[in-house]
Amino acid sequence: MMKWIRPLGIGYVVMNVVATTLAVVILQPFVSPMFGLYIRTDSDGLSFAPLLAGYLVITIALVWLMPLVKSGRSDWLHGATVGLVLGAAVFLGDHLVTAGWSKLPALPMLLSGLVDALAVMASGIVVAVVQQRQI
């Protein structure tokens, strides 16, 4: 159980910090205006409970998946690869599917999905390094 708690906690914090940073630095100034009327305004605020729960689910998947994916690579590269694949599957896949069945424009959804996947990649690196150091 302990080999899950540390990578889960640290990976979760890293994912939230990186996702927030990317949202402030890239998504808000560059991608959000591309959504036009379809973007949430500052006065709308965010729904933090589902947002944080979603990041927790993704971090749990990383912690579970990381040791199952065999790699002869360094911890950093292994974590980046698994994190980027999971991040792209979760965010890029979901964003594009959502664009397909909604009125949201595909290009900003694609860009948003790619940027969001970077937070999972960063968390994947941390999870891989922490798990390897605990063994």
Secondary structure, DSSP 8 states (H G I E B T S, - for coil): -HHHHHHHHHHHHHHHHHHHHHIIIIIIIIIGGGGGGGS--TTT---HHHHHHHHHHHHHHHHHHGGGS--SS-HHHHHHHHHHHHHIIIIIHHHHHHHHHSSS-HHHHHHHHHHHHHHHHHHHHHHHHHHHHH-
